[in-house]
Amino acid sequence: MHLNIFPILITATFLSCHVARHQGPPAPAFAGNIVVAHRGAFKNYQLPENSIASLQNAIRLQCTGSEFDVRMTADDSLIINHDPVFFGLEIEKESYATLAKYPLSNGEKLPTLREYLRAGLHNNRNTRLVCEIKPSEISPERGKQIAAKVVSIVDQLNARPMVEYISFDYGILRHILQLDKQATTHYLAGDKTPLQLKADGVRGADYHISVFKKNPGWIDLAKQHNIFLNAWTVNNPGDMDWLVEKGFDFITTNEPELLLQRTQTTNKTTGLKLVWAEEFNYTGLPDTSKWSFETGGHGWGNNELQYYTAADSSNAWVQNGVLTITARNKTVGKNEFTSAKLVTRGKAEFKYGRIEISAKLPPGRGLWPAIWMLRHDISTAGWPAGGEIDIMEHVGYEKDTVLGTVHTEAYNHVKNTQRGKKIFIGSPYDKFHLYAIEWTKDHIDFFVDDQRYLRFSNENKTNAEWPFHQPFYLILNIAVGGNLGGQKGIDKNIFPAAMEVDYVRVYQK
């Protein structure tokens, strides 16, 4: 993290929330997984696709997204249906009243967009509503009219934070962005590079998996330019695993239950032994048999603004079973802020295993708390050649979002090749979450609350790609400002700001 950190945000795991024009419900806390249910969760329940019941199942499963299709009838009613024909009737040539005479297989009537969105907003802050606007069979201009009506209804229902748009029609997406510059859009057709999407303000490459297999360079290119990666419609377990390993932000599937199962941790502590733990069951300064303090105020290679103190109870203190690291607006020399940086270097260093930390993060623009690891001989191996594992980083201006990242000589921000992912989580400031890695000779998996969201694989090439065959030590700290943490300034009203750590545990075979 702090030897030399990337100046731009790495690829985001989850899409940004929008600011509603009108006062609406609380901001969503989208589920911490990559599963988008294609036309709802219908298959295992023998429900019709695009039904409200299938949407409700996706919400119940806590998929991070549920996709649905919008078309417009002859009398300009927006309805939810995938095909242009419904019970043998061409949707764009019939009135809604005519189409509504034919119920879905579960007895539901053909839902309108307004009805569907209301159902999707009810008791749901976890599942984003992924709205596919179907191109008009009549004309491109009518497609834009459909898009305008969809955006209007979304706005009327205060649904903007929950809705994201996808389409095979690039003109529809660009029209949406003209109507709502804050809208999150994803392109489906697969004929544009990530750089083209970036130039036009389209946030996601939502392509068939075959497109990415044919153009593997687009994956890294998308990550480098903060273009979200999604693949459709992925039902094969091997394809699911390939996409997870490649660090995709989303996978759209007809098998959401299977994908949820495959992205959960499979071994956790099974077959592993607890080899080191810090439970903080004492009162006072951190245990010196386990922790040391790194001190100083020289910016740490990232232009950070804090001075790390040594054994100062105002910056690091253990009480009631919790370690509290506190950043304060207190001047020491040329530094306007103080904080603490705890390391296990020389006391506890680990090679492979499951490493987990239960922590509660501090909110506030300008803060940069982190839980990370460096190689035991980093002073001689050097950075980035020695390697770095960022189990958890958070920057205060990216609310409710954490990052997991790996840096090596081949993959680092200096070359714009760093490997990492951002994930949205609910309530990181109000409750403890479990941040973990599972590290083997073949890969490093990253988890939040036992949900795997990133895998970095050993390519079995050279030390430049995989320096993770040596022991590493742990680091806990809060930085203030810096190249990443201070990109949007510092709110001085947030101090004192504290990160709380409930425990640190290391398991090995």
Secondary structure by P-SEA (a helix, b strand, c coil): cccccccccccccbbbbbbbcccccccccccccccccccccccccccccccaaaaaaaaaaccccccbbbbbccccccccccccccccccccccccccccccccccccccccaaaaaaaaacccccbbbbcccccccccaaaaaaaaaaaaaaaaaacccccbbbbcccaaaaaaaaaacccbbbbbccccccaaaaaaaccccccccaaaaaacaaaaaaaaaacbbbbbcccccaaaaaaaaaacccbbbcccaaaaaaaaccccccccccccccccccccccccccccccccccccccccccbbbbccccccccccccbbbbbbcccccccccccbbbbbccccccccccbbbbbbcccccccbbbbbbccccccccccccccbbbccbbbbcccccbbbbbcccccccccccccccbbbbbcccccbbbbbbbbbcccbbbbbccccccbbbbccccccccccccbbbbbbbbcccccccccccccccccccbbbbbcbbbbbcc
